[in-house]
Amino acid sequence: MNIVKKFFEDSDLTKVAYIIDDEKITYGQLQKKTNQYRSIYKSHDLSNNVLILLPESFELIANILACWSLGIATYHPSISLPSETIESLCKNADTKHIITNTELSTKINARANLINIDTLKLSEEDTQYTEQDINTDIFYGITTGSTGTPKMTVHSIYNILNWARVYSGQLGIDQSSTIYTTSKISFNWGVACAISMNLYNKSKCVLNTKIATPKLIKHNIETHKPTHFFTVPLFIDLLVKSKLKVDFAHVHLSMSSGDWLPAHLCTQFQDKFKKQLLNGLGSGETVSNYTFIDTCDDQNINSLGKIIPEVKMRIMKDNKVCESGEIGEIYVSSKFFSKSYLNYTDNTTYEDGWIKTKDLAYVNTNGCLVYMGRKNSIFKINGEFVNPLEIEKHILEFDGVTNCIVKPHVVENGIQKLAVDLMCSKEIDTTELRMFLNNRLENNKIPKFYNVVDEITRTWNGKTKRAVINAI
């Protein structure tokens, strides 16, 4: 088999595969451009581990598929990454070829052969697809966790196809589906939605070259009428705060992933749009999401649901399996998960077939997984461990607070006290907030310092940058 040939076989070549900025691209057009790039890259004798540095576009998708069809593993980071980070990724992957365009070529200082697609003359098609071993490494996902330092997870053809088979089956995606994702293809969630699930099922996917805004989301939802809407908490927050009315009537499933989804966003989304907002959890190591729930949990509206088929899970604490309701670290295992990072050894993540996710959670009485933050975000206050997410969940219930992050703050004699940065929709009384928390939290979990800020520091991929904030 050949992964890209599988995407195209038995497909209706007149059917729309992508709508990018309202421009429709058929499966036939996608196949033709993929084959044209294939022809050129065969003559270039591309080596493995190709960096594709292109903006969200038809060209990006066709270049990914051209390389995959030739058995060449690719990675495609965000074009907003600093040149130093891109150079570091190239060095780690021992990259010999970089596919880019004229504008972005100025960002690249790495010692590699540049292929500028603006100078290529596409004409001949190469349609001779060779057979590929199902275990061929084909894609390197870029993951940062909450640190902002990229690592690259290794995924084979087997991983990509089998994850797409299982997860899209859970979501009910088929040939009649239209996927709309606000996540870029430079992110694992974007690759999973726009390429893996979309092309595996020969469905249709709506994308944009520009970052999502409430106005753009409204346009895509009402114009292209997707059946499945995939996004991240950041855009849900913007959408529920906006005054825009959006008709979600034809959307069968709306899901947020990529970062913690506060319960109040699920409630506000449901109240405003009369649709449930589901929560998903995944990582670069697991291809993408490994949990699913088809309707919001009546015990925890933002619970992650249950583990998908063909995935095993343990909740571990102090090398023991946790009881129901006990918070511990999520361990997961599956035949279609990554087995290692590229040229990087990390025994704290991969162990005896299990991936230690560093995500904390517990299983509620409904059997659903409830997210409790990152293991490396926990710190000590007065000799006791504090989980900032536990505190943040209560702060976000206070009227006027729209976002927050709890962090340690060093005072005299090097003693750490709790502090919180608050983003607010209106002026709030922090004394009232402290009294509000007194009725909900133990004394050592109540912040002593309250700072109203304009924004919360985030990593390049939109996640709260706890490692940096905690160091400030």
C-alpha angles and dihedrals in degrees: 000000000000119000096222094041086055090054091055103035115108090002123137100247091202092058120102112254099177140014107201115182087340092306112126119222119189127214087249092055091046092050092048095051092044090053092048092054089045090058093052096043092051088060091048089056092222116208122219126279098046119186112219109197106181135127121255101290150119087269093057093053094045092049093050091050093045091055094043091050088056092050092252116144115227141189125194116192127191112284087226092069115113117258090246092058093048090049090050091052091050091051092048092050094041087232116195099176132043123190112205143128135256096268097048096040088082089066093060121092096157120120100248140112110272119217108196108201090199089069098045120105108217113205120116121062125218109211098166101109113189124215116264132206107247089229094057111130106241111159137038112203117207114226131179107171105200096316101077092227110123123229126176123235118207117231128181131207087259091057095049097046098042095045089051091049094051101038099042087049089058091048095047095240116162141146092295094054128106115204122202116190127177091195118100122238088244086073124072092236089052093050090047094052103034101037114013101042097026098052095035089059096034089234130139129267131200116212139168133208091214127066114268121265129178089256093051092046090052090050094051095043094050099035102042098027100215120202092209125041117193123184145134132259093258092064093041088056092052092045097052091045093052122090091229121119113218124194106227094167095119095042108106097187134019118188137178122203141154099068142023113303111210116222093238091063090055090050094045092047092051093046094049103038102024091233131108119247112216124207124224134188129201144130142215089260092059095047087247136312120010099178132069140179122180096203131021115275111251090217100048113014092201097044117137095233119221138321114279121242118286091026125105124205139192130182105216135192125170090351092303131108110252125238120239109288094021117121117235144138119292114241116188135182135187139152089240097052125101116271099200149354120261110267091337128103118211117168089177090070109032118047129158094330094316129110113218099210098192086225116127122217145141134217114243126213090271088061091249125137116244116199117229104177138264123322092224091053093068117101139174125261118182089347094306128105115247126198106209093201091061089057095041091056090062095042090054089058090065113100113256098021111113101170138000145169126207117214142164116265121199115224132175118329091018093284114153121226129180119264133177133205111213132200109198137190091208140007111292134193107237091199088060090047090053091050089048090055092045089070093050110034141046115259095253089056096055113098117242096198125051122193124182109212137179095230144005117239112252137186122248089270096052101261122134106267098225097161091059096040092050090053094054 
